């Protein structure tokens, strides 16, 4: 499958003092690609002392097809662990994933 025309990027995390260690990006659902659906999904979650994502949930989305890929991506992401004596900062963080398709050229679609 050619994925050159697919892009998934996260726009931003809400303010947090925890730095990402490993950021996973969601896959672009094939049905959304076929139907040329773009949109975004906002996932909110907590980060435990070891830097793992806990209690992730989708807060909002422009199309339900983006809910599962966004949730899977954040659950496989990790953040810096706390050092001994450090205290948890903000307890809940939200990340916005944006799903965008590159424009197709006329010759690529046979026009």
QUIDAMO-V322936 format. One record per residue. N is the residue number from 1. RES is the residue in three letters. PSI is psi as a letter, one per 20 degrees, with the letter a starting at -180 (none if undefined). Layout:
BEGIN
((N;RES;PSI) (N;RES;PSI))
END
This chain:
BEGIN
((1;UNK;p) (2;UNK;o) (3;UNK;j) (4;UNK;h) (5;UNK;j) (6;UNK;q) (7;UNK;p) (8;UNK;p) (9;UNK;q) (10;UNK;p) (11;UNK;g) (12;UNK;q) (13;UNK;q) (14;UNK;r) (15;UNK;p) (16;UNK;q) (17;UNK;j) (18;UNK;p) (19;UNK;p) (20;UNK;q) (21;UNK;g) (22;UNK;o) (23;UNK;p) (24;UNK;q) (25;UNK;q) (26;UNK;q) (27;UNK;q) (28;UNK;o) (29;UNK;p) (30;UNK;h) (31;UNK;g) (32;UNK;h) (33;UNK;g) (34;UNK;g) (35;UNK;j) (36;UNK;l) (37;UNK;p) (38;UNK;r) (39;UNK;b) (40;UNK;r) (41;UNK;p) (42;UNK;p) (43;UNK;p) (44;UNK;q) (45;UNK;r) (46;UNK;q) (47;UNK;p) (48;UNK;r) (49;UNK;h) (50;UNK;i) (51;UNK;j) (52;UNK;q) (53;UNK;p) (54;UNK;q) (55;UNK;l) (56;UNK;p) (57;UNK;q) (58;UNK;p) (59;UNK;g) (60;UNK;r) (61;UNK;q) (62;UNK;h) (63;UNK;p) (64;UNK;i) (65;UNK;i) (66;UNK;i) (67;UNK;g) (68;UNK;g) (69;UNK;h) (70;UNK;g) (71;UNK;g) (72;UNK;g) (73;UNK;g) (74;UNK;h) (75;UNK;h) (76;UNK;j) (77;UNK;q) (78;UNK;r) (79;UNK;r) (80;UNK;p) (81;UNK;q) (82;UNK;q) (83;UNK;q) (84;UNK;p) (85;UNK;i) (86;UNK;q) (87;UNK;q) (88;UNK;p) (89;UNK;c) (90;UNK;p) (91;UNK;h) (92;UNK;p) (93;UNK;q) (94;UNK;q) (95;UNK;p) (96;UNK;p) (97;UNK;p) (98;UNK;p) (99;UNK;o) (100;UNK;q) (101;UNK;q) (102;UNK;q) (103;UNK;q) (104;UNK;p) (105;UNK;q) (106;UNK;h) (107;UNK;h) (108;UNK;h) (109;UNK;j) (110;UNK;k) (111;UNK;none))
END
